[in-house]
Amino acid sequence: KRVDKELHIEFRDVSCKYPGSDSYALGHVNLTFKVGEKLAVVGENGSGKTTFIKLLCRLYDPTEGEIRLNGVDIRKYDYDEYMSLFSVVFQDFKLFSFRLGQVVASSRTFDAARARDCLRKANFGDRLDALPEGLDSFLYRDCDRGFEPSGGEGQKIALARALYKDAPFILLDEPTAALDPVSEYEVYSNFNAISGDRTTVYISHRLASCRFCDKIAVFDHGAIAQNGSHGTLLGDEKGKYRALWTAQAQYYETRA
């Protein structure tokens, strides 16, 4: 482990087929990002975004190519130690029927001040203040005096859980899909405070939320079609990112 947290990830000509499939979900991906960067991964459904995250987390290994951490193939690291570097929130996350503080910490014991701070950073602060038993409140109605979180509240708790782990990499797969536009804006407005000096990679279908990121990787049919900042990509009138942006923007335009 590096005390200085100087970590960088490199995808080197990475391709992936899922077990039992003849087609590639990802093909010849090359991408590098380093500690502290904010990377957005965008693209249409089935373009390879989630596969990219799953490979990074070693839920699967590449069929071809290498993923390197500080120049070393990630398959050469101890699996548990490598996984300790990542906090992940997938679309299909699960929350269990324990006390809220235990859920955030993923442990029977927890640091109450730290758990509250993570929940507030994830914009769950008002809801937390309204719970009579606070961090000792049980999730879900099947528990005595338990509360039932909405879909958006569940996502905020899952985000707080990822923050509590305090890993150098945060991976978020559609972290605000169940949030209303106002809540989504609040989460992203506070995003720098949430991520701090961590490297953050997140998947989003809502391109407006990508503007604060250092890099945007645009996936198309299992490959990276474009890679750059929001301004650079938007300036390419024939690029995939501009086409996606224009398609979404039309729904927000004011019409007479």
PyMOL commands that set and color helices and strands:
alter all, ss='L'
color gray80, all
select helices_A, chain A and resi 49-56+74-76+79-83+100-105+112-121+125-130+134-136+151-165+181-189+191-195+207-210+230-234+240-249
alter helices_A, ss='H'
color red, helices_A
select strands_A, chain A and resi 8-16+26-34+38-43+64-69+72-73+86-89+169-173+199-203+215-220+223-228
alter strands_A, ss='S'
color yellow, strands_A
deselect
rebuild
show_as cartoon
